Amino acid sequence: MWFENWFSSKFYLDIYRHRNDEDARLMINLLQRTIPVYTHAKILDVACGAGRHSIELARRGFNVTGFDLSTFLIGEAKKSLEQSKERNLKVRFLIKDMRNFNFRSGFDVAMNIFTSFGYFEDDNDNFRVIQNVSDSLKAKGYFVFDFLNKNYLLKNIVPYSKSMHGKSKFIQKRKIINGFVRKDIIIEEGGKKKQFTEMLKLYSVSEFKKAFVSCGLKPRHLFGDYYGNKFDTNNSQRLIIFAQKI
């Protein structure tokens, strides 16, 4: 699958370096302003990548478990934890497939942040992630979900972009195919080329709401960015849902 190759590449972190610790702080600020969550609460970070949200949550006193399928990214998360100046942070990192987990009502809050969803061709596989989250939450626990706004993307997709990261040139080509946004990433470095692909299944707000409710999660708050502005179907770049287990 495309994600096994791309998320195991060192170039993945280069291309998304603009998604930095400040983004993580803003997202977690929003979480703490929006839902009642006590210090030392248990938080699950689904598809945690290199762990910046998990580590920031642990810095604020939460007990965090982050997991990802990518051995490379979990390795980077553990390195970041080791390099942190703060000691005794309560965070552990695991390697797991988000299609197959169940922490049996063990968490107060679960997060799926930075468009870490829609990787699979089968809708059942994608929505199984939401069911797994629900099964892993305590009664009245919250799921914080951060994805692309389908309507905005369809109208504003950037077909082509080019950037430099160190000595590497990144070319990104984007298009919509059969309900997926496909990004082809060409990397030129030292006279050699490498190519990777990203594919995300796009879902509307109504489709997400229906899926959440069917999995026992009731959407409580919708935001259009990490600052907490209200979600606007046409103008918000992101869709951030706070849903509660019912």
C-alpha positions in Angstrom: 0.0 0.0 0.0 1.1 3.6 -0.7 1.2 4.5 3.0 3.6 1.8 3.9 6.2 3.2 1.5 5.5 6.9 2.0 5.3 6.9 5.8 8.5 4.9 6.0 10.4 7.6 4.1 12.6 10.3 5.7 11.2 12.7 3.1 7.7 12.5 4.7 8.9 14.6 7.6 10.7 17.0 5.3 7.6 17.8 3.2 5.4 18.4 6.3 7.9 20.2 8.4 5.5 23.2 8.4 3.2 21.1 10.5 5.3 21.9 13.6 5.1 22.0 17.4 3.1 25.3 17.2 0.3 23.5 15.3 0.3 20.8 18.0 0.0 23.4 20.8 -2.9 25.2 19.0 -4.8 21.9 18.6 -4.3 20.9 22.2 -5.2 24.4 23.4 -8.5 24.0 21.5 -9.1 20.6 23.0 -8.6 21.9 26.6 -10.9 24.9 25.9 -13.6 22.8 24.4 -14.1 19.7 26.5 -13.8 18.9 30.2 -10.6 16.9 30.5 -8.8 16.5 33.8 -5.0 16.4 34.4 -3.7 12.8 34.2 -6.6 11.8 31.9 -5.7 8.9 29.6 -5.5 10.0 25.9 -5.1 7.9 22.8 -3.4 9.4 19.8 -4.5 7.3 16.8 -2.0 7.4 13.8 0.4 9.5 15.9 3.1 9.8 13.3 6.3 11.3 14.8 4.5 12.0 18.1 4.4 15.7 18.4 0.8 15.8 19.7 1.4 12.9 22.0 4.5 14.5 23.5 2.8 17.9 23.9 -0.1 16.3 25.6 2.3 14.5 28.0 4.0 17.8 28.8 0.6 19.0 30.0 0.3 16.2 32.5 -1.8 13.7 30.5 -1.2 10.0 30.3 -0.7 9.3 26.6 -0.6 6.3 24.3 0.3 7.0 20.7 0.4 4.4 17.9 1.2 4.2 14.2 1.8 1.6 11.6 5.0 3.1 10.5 8.1 1.7 12.3 10.1 4.7 11.1 7.7 7.3 12.5 7.4 5.5 15.8 11.2 5.5 15.9 11.2 9.2 15.3 8.6 9.7 18.1 10.8 7.8 20.5 13.8 9.9 19.6 11.8 13.1 20.1 10.8 11.8 23.5 14.3 11.0 24.5 15.5 14.4 23.4 12.8 16.3 25.3 14.2 18.4 28.2 11.2 17.4 30.3 11.6 14.2 32.3 9.2 11.5 33.3 6.6 12.3 30.7 3.8 9.7 30.7 3.7 8.7 27.1 4.3 5.4 25.3 4.5 4.6 21.6 3.2 1.4 19.9 3.2 0.0 16.4 -0.4 -0.8 15.5 -2.7 -0.8 12.4 -5.7 1.5 13.0 -8.0 -0.9 11.3 -7.3 -3.4 14.1 -7.2 -2.1 17.7 -9.5 -2.1 20.8 -8.4 -0.7 24.1 -11.7 -1.8 25.7 -13.0 1.5 27.1 -9.6 2.4 28.5 -9.4 6.1 27.4 -11.0 9.4 28.4 -10.1 11.0 25.0 -9.0 9.8 21.6 -7.5 11.9 18.9 -7.0 11.4 15.1 -5.2 14.5 14.0 -3.7 16.1 10.8 -5.6 14.2 8.2 -4.6 10.7 9.3 -7.7 9.1 7.9 -9.2 7.9 4.6 -6.2 5.9 3.6 -8.2 2.8 2.5 -10.2 2.1 -0.6 -13.0 0.3 1.3 -15.3 2.6 3.2 -15.8 -0.2 5.8 -12.0 -0.1 6.5 -12.0 3.6 7.0 -15.1 3.7 9.2 -13.8 0.7 11.2 -11.2 3.2 12.6 -14.1 5.2 14.1 -15.7 2.1 15.6 -12.3 1.1 17.1 -12.0 4.5 18.6 -15.5 4.3 20.1 -14.7 0.8 21.5 -11.6 2.3 23.1 -13.3 5.2 24.9 -14.9 5.3 28.3 -18.6 6.2 28.6 -18.9 10.0 27.9 -15.4 10.1 26.5 -14.5 12.3 23.6 -13.1 11.7 20.1 -11.2 14.7 18.6 -11.1 14.3 14.8 -9.2 16.6 12.4 -9.5 16.2 8.6 -9.7 18.1 5.3 -12.9 19.9 4.4 -14.1 18.1 1.3 -16.1 21.1 -0.1 -13.2 23.5 0.3 -10.7 21.1 -1.3 -12.8 20.4 -4.3 -13.0 24.1 -5.1 -9.4 25.1 -4.2 -7.1 22.2 -5.0 -3.6 23.2 -6.1 -2.8 21.0 -9.0 1.0 21.6 -8.9 3.5 23.0 -6.5 7.3 22.9 -6.1 9.5 23.5 -3.1 13.1 23.0 -1.8 14.0 21.2 1.4 17.7 21.4 1.9 19.3 20.1 -1.3 16.1 18.2 -2.3 13.5 19.5 -4.7 9.9 18.4 -4.1 7.3 18.5 -6.8 3.7 17.8 -5.8 0.9 17.0 -8.3 -2.7 16.8 -7.0 -5.9 15.7 -8.6 -9.3 14.3 -7.6 -10.0 10.7 -8.8 -13.2 8.8 -8.0 -13.7 10.4 -4.7 -10.1 10.4 -3.7 -7.6 13.2 -3.6 -4.3 11.8 -5.1 -1.0 13.5 -4.6 2.1 12.3 -6.5 5.3 13.5 -4.9 8.5 13.5 -7.0 11.7 14.1 -5.1 14.9 15.1 -6.9 18.1 14.8 -5.0 21.7 14.3 -6.2 20.6 13.8 -9.7 18.2 11.0 -8.7 14.4 10.9 -8.6 12.1 9.1 -6.2 8.4 9.1 -6.4 5.7 8.5 -3.7 1.9 8.7 -3.6 -0.7 9.8 -1.2 -4.4 8.8 -1.5 -7.1 10.0 0.7 -10.8 9.2 0.5 -12.9 12.3 0.8 -16.0 12.4 2.9 -18.6 15.1 3.5 -19.6 16.5 6.9 -22.9 14.7 6.7 -21.1 11.4 5.9 -18.9 11.8 8.9 -21.8 12.7 11.2 -23.7 9.6 10.1 -20.6 7.3 10.6 -19.9 8.8 14.0 -23.5 8.3 15.2 -23.6 4.7 13.8 -20.4 4.0 15.9 -22.0 5.5 19.1 -20.3 8.9 18.9 -22.4 12.1 19.0 -20.8 15.2 17.3 -20.8 18.1 19.9 -18.6 20.8 18.3 -17.4 21.6 14.8 -14.5 23.9 14.0 -12.8 25.0 10.8 -9.3 25.6 12.1 -7.0 25.1 15.1 -7.9 28.6 16.5 -11.5 27.5 17.2 -13.3 29.4 14.4 -16.7 27.9 13.5 -16.8 25.4 10.7 -18.0 26.9 7.4 -18.9 24.4 4.7 -17.5 26.4 1.8 -14.6 28.4 3.4 -13.0 26.3 6.1 -9.9 24.5 5.1 -10.3 21.9 7.8 -13.0 20.0 9.5 -12.5 19.4 13.2 -15.1 17.4 15.1 -15.4 16.9 18.8 -17.7 13.9 19.3 -18.8 12.3 22.6 -19.4 8.6 23.2 -23.1 8.0 24.0 
